[in-house]
Amino acid sequence: MSDKLKNYLSVAFFAFFGGISRYYLGKLWQSNGTIVANLVGCFLLAFLIYYVIERDLLANWLNVGLGTGFIGSFTTFSSFTVDFMKLINAHQLLHAFLYLSISMLGGFLCVLLAYWLATKLVKRQKGEF
């Protein structure tokens, strides 16, 4: 099987599970499902990149499937944008600003946390603590 076909199949396979996970997260968290999915997705993608991919721990087709497939379908920029616009249209400007701020700052902090954790794990494995 060609690498290209492996990547396509991996993205499709993992996208199914990312989408299902996103659906159930929305059911569980209801109106906060989008922000939770996006923050968790920021952490997961950063950890995948800074720990798994940079250390070449998995085959490329798995990295593509997990990153683009699972995390790509789990997170949702479009729902984030629609939720933000709903708040603007409802004249809930403070809530809209908070939603935008928490999403952006929270996403950045989740990426920083994943980077920090990946760095600590690598140092621990090297015996550097």
N, C-alpha and C positions, 0 to 999 in steps of 0.2 A: 504494500500500500504506500502511495506517495506521501511525503510529508505534508503537502498541501491538503490532501484528502483527510489525513489524520487530524489536522488542525480544524478543518470544517466540521468533521464529525464530533470532535471534542467540544467545540463551541456549542454545537446544537445540543449535545448530550447534557453538558453542564448548565446551559441556559435554561433547560427545562427545570432543573432542580433549583436554580436561582430564582426563576419566576414563581415556582410553587412556594418557595421559602418566603418570597416577598409577599405573596398573596396571604399566606397564613400569618405573617408578621402584621400585616394590615388588619387582619381580623382580630388579632390579639391586642394590638396597641391602638386600633381604630384611628382616630384623627392624628395621632402621633406616629403612625407607622412609617410615613415618608421620611421624617427626620431621623427616626431610629435606623431605618434601612440605610440611609445615606451616611450617617455617622459610622455605623458598623462597617459599611462598605469601604469607607475611607481607611479605616484601620486595617481591614483585611487586605485591600489592594496594596497598601504601603508595606505591610508585613510580607506579603507575597513577593514584592519587588526587592525589598531590602534584606530579607532573610533567605527566602527560597531561591529566587532567580539569581541574585548576585552570587550565591554560593553554588549554583548549578546543581541543586538537590533533586530536581525532577526533570523529566523529559520535556522538551519544548512544547509538545502537543498538550501536555498536562498544564503547563504554565498558561498557555493560550486559552485552554478550556476553562481553567479556574478564574483567570483574570477577565478575559473578554466574555466568556460564556456565563459562568456563575455570578461573579461580582457585577458584571455589566447588566445582567438581567435582574439582579437583586436590588441594585441601586436605581434611582429614578429621578433624573434631572427634570424630566417633563412634569411629573407630579409635583415636584418641589416648586416649579415655576407656576403651575396652575394654582396650587395652594396659596402661594404668595399673592398672585393676582386676585384670588377670591377675597383675601383679607383687604387688599387695596380697594377693590370694588365695594366692599361692605363698609368702607370708611373706617376700618380698624387699623389705622396707621401705626399706632404703637405696637400692636400685635404683629403687624407686617414687618416692622423694623426689627423687632425681637426675633421673629422667625428667621429673617434673613441673617441677622447677626449670629444667632446660635448656630445656624447651618454653616455659615462660612467659618467662623472662629472655631466652632466645634469640630468641623471637618479638618481644619488645620491642626488642631490639638490632637485629634485621633491619629493623624499621620505622624506627628511628632512622637506620640506615645509608641506607635508601632516601630518607628525608627529607633527610638531609645531601647525598646525591648529587644529588637533584632540585634542591636549593637551589644547589649548586655549578654545575650545568649551566645553570640560569637566569642566574646571575651571569656565567658565562663567555659566554653568548650576548649578554648586555647589555654585555660588555666590561669588567665590574667586577672580574673575577678575584678 
